[in-house]
């Protein structure tokens, strides 16, 4: 099937010598020659209609490392293991990872296929313009864009909160748990770490690539060394379980309060979906990747396969060595995995691997913020967001959208400030991250299946792709029902330990009177969709036309022929030649 990456030779030659009318990040339309652009930038200008503004610094290895860092397997499992343990025990942790991971891999492969075909920093939001009927593109891409934005902001915010909780847990270990951090402590540290993330993202693409490149090596070393240490030492401390316990133990009744236990068991999917999400983050830096139609797609698929396999194995290791699950769930710092490190490896080992988890999670924040800033930039150049021209400005020194970085950092801190008033509300940020992102992926995937307009890129699954795409949509619809449900019962206001039932809780023994079981994810979803609807009818319906479909390509000879006079013709020709020389 013909595709933009497989154009015939005559078409390529024609476009290499063409002038294209492209849309700059400021919204202005200008004509530029594509003669001196590389292949990826030429495709971005000629096929997608966008002006190349980023430097392409990421190659195969750094793009793969970037994609792996988004998942942060070691740290994100450390932050969410309590979900399956509360839901159904060790068996829930092990089997929910295996089952849910397979569904997540179908989503990841479907995303890779679309990114390969349409590699822009708009990610799957852009693909709607190629997959849906023209008259439906504005409304569908509007919904997809706002869902994706909510998911990414929630992802960065929840990762920053989790990083703050892990860092304070390490500090608490250092004091032999004499210091127990509270909500205000977590919020303060979170704000500082989020600002640090913003400062790191003020660096140029070149420095971001250098920083990200070797992250995957550090990550693998930490996971392997921690797994070996836990398995070797756990037997000496009497915390090593049998294989029968690890793979078959189900808490009945479950600690979540849900019945039957089979339904409660399913809440273990949340841990996997929070870890294996944000698949298209690599797509959002596609305009900074060399040959993104190949490298971005392979990075996403391989990184998610790495996360799926390694995450499942590491979860099994933790279940083998965790000892009494009730004891680690009642950790003084409410960090069950950090408590496993402390119980098995002692104070020094506990601090070391908890700090390692914190470092890995900060890399998650760095890379997720880079993707988020590029998303805001991409959405703004299509006029999806308010004050779009502000967020598309590229700083001349760094070559990056610093205004987009600044507004995204502000939004992440603002969301987490909710934690000052209600920890329960902040817990919903973790849930809505997976829901909003997966919905923003599956709407374009559904369009691909239904409308039949898809033209594949180099990364293509062929006929099997139809079944993978279909299961990705079915799986997302299924888990979305689970993720909007309260994770524990009963849902009533009572004096309970609000912090002891959530993986990121900063202080287990603090009591509060609130409906901690309420899942506020549905509130965030309703809120963003309501805002998007109001903004659509107030502004978007009149001015927003969806992502740009294609640039207008003009041969230089043709553009000269249509000039009104020979004098104007000569002047315009000289200007084009001078631009090409420059």
N, C-alpha and C positions, 0 to 999 in steps of 0.2 A: 504494500500500500504506500502510495506516495506520501511524503511527509516533509515538513519544513527542514528536517535535518538530512533528508535524502533527496534534495531537489536535483533535477537533471543539470548537467554541466552548463548548458546554455543559460539556464535561469540563474545559476550561481554567478556566471561571468557577467550577466546583465546587471545583477544587483551589486556586484563589486564595483561597477562603474556608474552607479546610480546616485541620484540625490534623493533622500527620503525626507518626507515631512513627518517629524517626530514631535512627541509631547515631552517638554522638559519638566523637571520636578516642580517648577513654578507655575505649571499649567499652560505656559505659552507654547504655541506651535511654531516650529522653525524648520527650515530645510538645511540638511547637512549632507556632505559627501561621506560615504561609508568606505571609501577606498582604503584608508589607513587603519580601519578598525580590525581587531582580530575576529575570528569566526563567531565566537560567542557574543561579542558586542554587536557584530553585524546582524546576527539573528535577532538580538534584543531590539535593535533599531528598526530593521526592515520587516521582521515578522510580527513583532509585538508592539511596535510603535513607541517605545520608551527610549529616552536618551540615556546612554551608559554614563553613570556618574561614579561608580565604585571601581576600585582596583581589584583585579582578580588575583588574589594571593593564595587561595586555598587549592591544594592539590588533592590527590587520592587519600594519602595518609592523614593529612590534617582535617579533611572533610569527614573522614571516618571517625577520627578522634573527637571532632566536634559533635557528631551524631551520638557517639557513645556517652559523651559528657552530659548530654541532655537527660539521659536516664539516670545517671549517677547511681548505678545498681547497689553498690555497697551501702551508700548513705540512705537512699530512699527506702530500702528494705529495713534498715535500722530504724527509720522513722515511722514505718507503717505496719510492722509485724504484729502489733497488738490487735489490729482489725481481725485477721483470721483466728488469732488465739481466743479472743472474746467470742467470735462467731461460732467456732466449733472445735477449737483445739488444734493439735499438731496436724491431724489429717486435713483439716480445712486449709492450713497454710500450704501444705505440700500439693494437694490435688487441685486446689483453686488456682495455684500458680500454673500448673501444667495445662489445665483446661482453659483458663482465661488467657494464658499466654498464646495459645494457638489461635484464639479469636483475634487477639491483638496483632499477631503476625499477619493475619489476613488483611487487617486494616493497613498495616505498614507496607505490605507488598502492593496493595491497591494504591496507596499514596505514592510509592516509588514509581509506579507506572505512569501516573498523571504528572508527576514532577519531571520525569524524563521527557514527556511530550511537550510540556509547557513550563520551562524553567525560568521563572521570574520570581522576584522577592515577594510578590503577592501570594505565593504559595497556592493552595487549593482554591482560595478565593478567586484568583485569576482564571482558573480552569473553567469556571462556570460560563465565561464568555465564549468558550469554544464548545461546550458540551450541551448547553440548553438552547431552546428556541430563542431567537433574537428578542421577541417581545417579552419574554420572561426573564431575560438576563438581569435587568436592573433590580427587580424585586428579590430574585433568588440570591444574587451576589450580595445584596444589601444584608440579608439575614445571615448568610454564611460569614460575611466580614465581621459583623458585630458579635456573633457567637465565637468566632476564632479569637477576636480581640479579648473578650471576656475570659476565655480559657487560658490565653497566654498571660494576661495580667494576674489571674488567680494562680497560675503555675509559678510565676516568679515570686509572688507574695507569699504563697504557702512554703516555697523552698527557703525563702529568707527567714520565715518564722521558725521553720524546722532547724535551720542552721544555727539560729540564736539559741534554741532550746538545747541542741547538742553541745554547743560551746559552754553554756552555763552548767550542763550536766557534768562536763569534764572539770569545771571549776569546783563544783560541789564534791566530786570524788576527791579532789586534791585536799579538801578540808575534812575528809572522812564523813561527809554528809552533814556537817555542822551548819553549813550554809545551804539553805534550800531556796532557790530562786522562785519568785512569784511572777504573776502576770505582768506587772509593771516593769520588772527587770527584763523579761523577754521582749516586751515592746520597745524598750529603750535600746537594747542591743540590736534588735531587728532593724530599727531605724538607722543605726550607725552602719550596719553591714549593707543595707540597701544603698546608702549613699556611697559606700566603698564600691559597690557593684557599678554604680553610675560613673564613678571616676575611672574605673578600669575600662568601661565602655566608651570613654572619651578618647581612648587611644585609637590610632589608625588601624586599618584592616591588617596591615603588615605585622604590627605588634600583637594583635589579637590572634593572628594565625600562629605566630611563634609561641605564644603562651599556651594555646590550645593543643599544639601539635603533639607534645609528649605526655599529655594528660592520660591517655589510654594506657601507657606503660606504667605510670604510677598507680593507676586504678587496679590493673591486673596484679601488680606486685602486692598491693594491700590485701586484695581479696584472697589470693593464694596463701600468703603468709598468715593471715588471720585464720583461715580455715584449717591450716595445718596445726597452728598453735592450739586452737580450740579442741580439735580432735585428739591431740596428743595429751593435753593436760586435763581434759574434762574427766577422764577415768580416775585420775588421782584424787579429784575433789568429790567424786560420787555424783556427778551431775550428768553422766552419760546414759542416754536411754537406749533401749533395744530397737531393732528395726521394726518389730511388730508395733511398738508404741508409736513410733514416728509416723508410720504409714496408715495406721488403723485407729488411733485414739481419737474419739470424738467426745467432746464434753456434752453430756446429756443429763440434766438440762444445761443449755449453754449459758454462759455468763451474760449474754446479751438480753436475756429475758424473752426472746422470740420462741414461739413453738409453732410447728414442730421443729425439731433440731435440724431437719433437712433444709428448711427455709433459712434458718439462722446461718447454716453452713455457707450459704451463697454470699454472705456479706464479706467473705474472704476475698472475693474478686476485686474489691476496692484497692487492696494493697498492690495487686498486679497492675491494675489500670492506672494507678497514680504513677507507678514506676515506668511502665511501658506506654507512654503517651507523648504528646508534642512531637509526633513523627515528622511533621512538616517543618520543624524548626530549621533543618538543614536547607529546605527549599527557600526559606526566607533570606538565606545568605547566598542564593543561587547566583546572584549578580556579582558575587565576590569569589566564585569558584571557577576554575579553569575547566572548560568542557562540562558544564553543569548537567547537560542532558545525559551524560554517562556517570560522572563522579558523584553528583548529588544523589541520584537514584540508588547507585550501589552503596553509598555511605549509609543511607537510611535503612535499606534492607539488611545489610550485613550487621549494622550496629544493633538493630532490633533482634536479629538472630542471636547475636552475642549476649544481649541482655536477657533474652528468653532462656537460653541454656545456662548461662552462668548464674542468673538470678535464681533459677529453680534449684541448682546444685547448692548454692549458698544458703537458701532457705532450708534445705534438708540438713545441712551442717548445723545450722542454728537450732533446729528442732531436736537433733541428736544430743546437743550439748547444753540445752537451756535449763536443765534441772526442773524444779517445780514451777510450772507455768504461773500458778497463783502468786508465787513469791516475786517473780520478775515483773508481773503485771502490777504489783503493789510496790514497785520501786520508789524510793524516796524522791527521785527526780523524774518519775513517770516516763522513763526511757527504757523499755524492756530489753532491747538489744545491748544498750550501754551497760545495763545491769548484768547481762550475761558476760560481757567482757570483764567486768569487775569481779564477778563471782568466780569465774574460771581462771582468769589470768592475773588476778590480783590488782592492787591499786595502780602500779606502773603500767601494766598491760592494758588495764581498763582505760586509763587516761590516754595512752598512746593511740589505741584504735578508735576511741571516741573522737579525739582530735583529728585523726585521719578521716573519719566520716565527715567531720565538719569541713575539712579542706575540700574533700570531694564534692560536698554539697555546695560549697561556694563556687566551684567550677561550674556546677549546674546553673547557678544563678548568673554567672558571668556570660555563659553561652546562651542561656534562655533570654537574658536581657538583650543581647546582641540581636537575636531573632525578633524579639518584641519591638525593638526600635526600628528595625528594617520593615516590619509589618506596618507600623504606624506610618512610616515613610511611603510605603507602597499604597496603602489605602488612601493616604492624603493626596497623592498625585492623581488619583481618580476622583477626588472630591467626596470621599465617603465620610470623612470626619469633619467636625467643626474646626474652623481656623486652619484649613488644610495647608495654605501657603506657608504658615509658620513652621509646620512640622516637616516640610520638604526641603528646607534650607540645608545645604551641605557646607560644613565649615571648611574654608580653604586650606587650613593647616593640617587637619586630620583626614579630610576627605570623607567624613562621616556625618550623619544627621544628628548633631548634638541636641537640637531642640526636641527631637523625637525621644532621645535618651532621657532628657530632663523630665518631660511630661510623663513618661512611663514610670520613672522612679517615683515621681510624686503620687501617681495613682496606686502603686504598690504599697507605699507607706500609708496612704490614706485608708486603703482597705484594711490593713493590719491594725490600724488604730482602733478599729471596732473592738479589738481584743481588750482594750482598757475597760470597756463597759460590759462586754459579754464574751466569755471564752467560747460559749456554745456557738455564737454567730460566726466567730473566726474559724471554728472547726468546719463550717459549711464551705469555706473557701477551698479546702482540700477536695471535697466531693465535687464541687461544680467545675473544677479544673478538668477532670476526666470527662464529665458529661458534655460540657460545652465544646471542648476540642474534638471529641469523637463525632459529635453531631456535625460540626463544621467540616469534617472529612467525608462523612457518609452522604451528605446531601449532594456534593459533586459526584461521588461514586455512583449514587443512585441515578443521577442525570446521565452518566456514562452508559449505564445499563439500559435505561428507558429510551433515550432519544437517538442513540446510534450515530452520533456525530464524531466520536472519538477517532483521532488519527494517531497511532502509536509512535513513540520515540524509540531510541536504541534499547531501552530497558522495557521489555514487553513480555508478558506471560502467555501470549497466544490464546488458544481456546480455553485453557484451564483458568485463565483470568476471569472469565464470566462467573465461574463457580466461587472463586476466591472473593470477587467483588460482592457477590450475592450474600455469601456468609458474613462478610464484614458488616453489611447493612443489617442483617438479621441479628447478629451478635450484639451490635451497638444498641439496637432497639430493646433487646432482652436485658442487658445490664443496666440500661438507663432506668428501667423500672425499679431495679434494686437500689440504685444509687440515690434515688430521690426519697427512699423510705427512711424512717428513723432507724439508726443503727442499734437502738436498744429500746426496751419497753419497761415500764409504761411511760407514755408521754404525758407527764403531769408535773406540776410545780411541787417540789418537795425538797427537803434539805438532804442533799446527797453530796458525795464527793464528785464534783463536776469534772475534775481534772483526771481522775483515775481511769476514766473510760475512753480516753482518746490518746492516740500515740504521741502527740506532740505536747501533752500537758506538762507544764513547768513545775507543778507542785501537787503531788498526789493527795496529801492529807488536808489541803485547804478545803473548807466547806463553803457552800454557797446555796442560796435558795433560788433556783431557776429551773426551767424545763430543759435540762442539759441534753435530753435525748432528741430534741427537735432537730431535724435536718434542714438547715437554712439554705441548702443548695437550690431548692426549688424557688426560694424567695429571690436569690440572685438571678436565676434564669428568668423568672417572671419580670424582674426589674429591668434587666438589660433588653429584653424583648419589648417591653412596654416603652422604654426610652427610644429604641430603634423605630418603633411604630410611630410614635409622636413626631420624631425628627424626620421620618420619611414623609409624612403628610404635610409637615410644616415647611420642609425644604427639599428633601431628597427626590420626591416625586416630580418636582418641577425642573430640577437641575442635574440630578444624577442619572447618568446613562449606562452605568456599569463599567467594567474594565475596558481599556482600549482593545479593539480586536486586531487591527493591523495598520501599519503605517501606509501612507500613500507613496508609492514608489514611482519616480519619474526619471526617465533617461535624461541625461544632460542635453542631448540634442533636441529632445522633445520640448523640454522646458524652455530652450532657447527659441524654438519655433513659435511659441505662443506669446512671445513678448509683443507689446503693442507697437513698438517702433524699433528700427534698427539701432538707434542710439541706446535705447534702454536695453536692447538685446546685448549689445557689445559690453555695456557696463556690467550687466548681471553675469555675463560669461567670465569677465575678468575677475569679478568678486569670487566666483566659484573656484577658479583656478588658484587664486591667492589663498583661499581657505584650505584647499588641498595641499598646497605647499607648506602651510603652517601646521 
